[in-house]
Amino acid sequence: MSPQERLAAALARIPYATFLGVRAELKGDELTLVLPYADHLVGNPLLPALHGGVVAALMELTAITQLAIASKSEKFPKTIDVGFDYLRSGKPVDTYARARVVKIGRRIANVQAEAWQGQRHEPIAAMHGHFLLGDEETKSP
């Protein structure tokens, strides 16, 4: 199975990613998650604008997926905490996200992500998070 096929299969195991319709594009070691626009993703129909939770979920999925690739783990890391900065309204168009692994420690990783539409240098939101690596439940303290 190719890396792109493994990535698609991994995302298919996440029900919320399937509900959102998220797909992955992998070019070398550069991962971009794509959130195709759909009417059910709109949070404010008067603007219209994407729901903030949808944009946040896209960035968190991107961070987790990028971290799984970087750490060469078969399991997705677990979220410890995340913070989101909403920079502008998400228009009713396709949205893209990329993540950068800042540091991978023995147990915890630090990851940043950005989401954009149209121009990558004009992000609509940013995320910073910490994630638990590996299967910590089976390890003794």
Wavefront OBJ file of the C-alpha trace (Angstrom):
o trace
v 0.000 0.000 0.000
v 1.350 3.462 -0.895
v 1.801 6.170 1.785
v -1.142 8.088 0.287
v -3.375 4.991 0.542
v -2.267 4.323 4.151
v -3.045 7.929 5.016
v -6.504 7.747 3.430
v -7.202 4.493 5.316
v -6.071 6.069 8.611
v -8.357 9.076 8.118
v -11.236 6.747 7.240
v -10.909 5.261 10.763
v -11.828 8.656 12.257
v -15.637 9.079 12.092
v -15.547 12.883 12.397
v -13.044 13.153 9.521
v -15.427 11.057 7.427
v -18.402 13.241 8.434
v -16.481 16.385 7.459
v -15.301 14.835 4.187
v -11.640 15.582 4.927
v -9.101 14.194 2.477
v -5.321 14.160 2.584
v -2.792 15.204 -0.022
v 0.727 13.920 0.560
v 3.634 15.226 -1.506
v 6.914 13.873 -0.175
v 6.791 14.567 3.548
v 4.444 17.559 3.142
v 0.913 16.794 4.294
v -2.075 18.995 3.480
v -5.570 18.156 4.666
v -8.399 19.459 2.506
v -11.870 20.238 3.833
v -14.200 20.410 0.820
v -16.982 22.931 1.306
v -20.426 21.543 2.120
v -23.568 23.361 3.304
v -23.706 21.433 6.599
v -20.340 22.966 7.626
v -21.750 26.513 7.826
v -22.084 27.910 11.340
v -23.442 31.348 10.472
v -25.738 31.277 7.440
v -26.123 35.075 7.431
v -22.480 35.682 6.452
v -22.175 32.687 5.473
v -19.183 31.437 7.467
v -17.799 28.026 8.338
v -18.465 26.855 11.877
v -15.458 27.526 14.125
v -15.582 23.978 15.469
v -15.230 22.609 11.956
v -12.136 24.743 11.321
v -10.712 23.715 14.708
v -11.373 20.031 13.973
v -9.594 20.348 10.623
v -6.488 21.795 12.279
v -6.492 19.237 15.104
v -6.856 16.381 12.599
v -3.987 17.861 10.591
v -1.777 18.135 13.668
v -2.524 14.577 14.798
v -1.974 13.141 11.331
v 1.284 15.059 10.768
v 2.529 13.961 14.185
v 1.678 10.307 13.461
v 3.720 10.568 10.252
v 6.638 12.344 11.967
v 6.768 9.911 14.893
v 6.331 6.896 12.564
v 3.589 5.567 14.808
v 0.712 3.334 13.749
v -1.469 4.901 16.450
v -2.765 8.437 16.477
v -1.483 10.556 19.383
v -3.942 11.752 22.011
v -4.743 15.423 22.458
v -3.642 16.935 25.771
v -4.539 20.564 25.066
v -5.074 22.821 22.077
v -5.524 26.534 21.617
v -7.096 28.176 18.580
v -6.794 31.662 17.157
v -9.551 32.606 14.725
v -8.054 35.214 12.431
v -10.870 35.778 9.914
v -14.189 34.221 8.920
v -14.025 31.023 6.901
v -15.830 31.579 3.617
v -18.026 28.893 2.022
v -15.142 27.465 -0.054
v -12.629 24.630 0.310
v -10.285 25.007 3.284
v -6.724 23.677 3.624
v -4.538 22.986 6.646
v -0.918 22.090 7.331
v 0.853 21.360 10.587
v 4.420 21.719 11.775
v 5.817 19.493 14.496
v 7.782 21.859 16.732
v 9.198 19.234 19.102
v 8.780 15.538 19.744
v 9.787 14.511 23.246
v 9.705 11.068 24.851
v 6.035 11.357 25.808
v 4.742 14.735 24.634
v 4.851 16.541 21.295
v 4.298 20.202 20.483
v 2.566 20.968 17.160
v 1.366 24.106 15.363
v -1.166 24.194 12.516
v -2.723 26.758 10.205
v -5.858 26.722 8.062
v -6.334 28.869 4.979
v -8.520 29.419 1.941
v -7.106 30.641 -1.340
v -3.773 32.100 -0.229
v -1.674 30.165 2.279
v -0.061 33.366 3.555
v -3.527 34.572 4.671
v -4.578 32.001 7.312
v -8.117 32.005 8.661
v -7.098 30.241 11.889
v -4.070 28.938 13.784
v -3.661 26.190 16.377
v -1.046 25.300 18.975
v -1.280 22.006 20.811
v 0.345 19.354 22.953
v -0.174 15.661 22.251
v 0.551 12.455 24.145
v 2.628 9.998 22.140
v 2.336 6.219 22.027
v 0.234 3.932 24.159
v 0.834 5.537 27.549
v -1.999 3.592 29.198
v 0.037 0.390 29.238
v 3.238 1.962 30.578
v 3.887 2.152 34.290
v 4.682 5.573 35.844
l 1 2 3 4 5 6 7 8 9 10 11 12 13 14 15 16 17 18 19 20 21 22 23 24 25 26 27 28 29 30 31 32 33 34 35 36 37 38 39 40 41 42 43 44 45 46 47 48 49 50 51 52 53 54 55 56 57 58 59 60 61 62 63 64 65 66 67 68 69 70 71 72 73 74 75 76 77 78 79 80 81 82 83 84 85 86 87 88 89 90 91 92 93 94 95 96 97 98 99 100 101 102 103 104 105 106 107 108 109 110 111 112 113 114 115 116 117 118 119 120 121 122 123 124 125 126 127 128 129 130 131 132 133 134 135 136 137 138 139 140 141
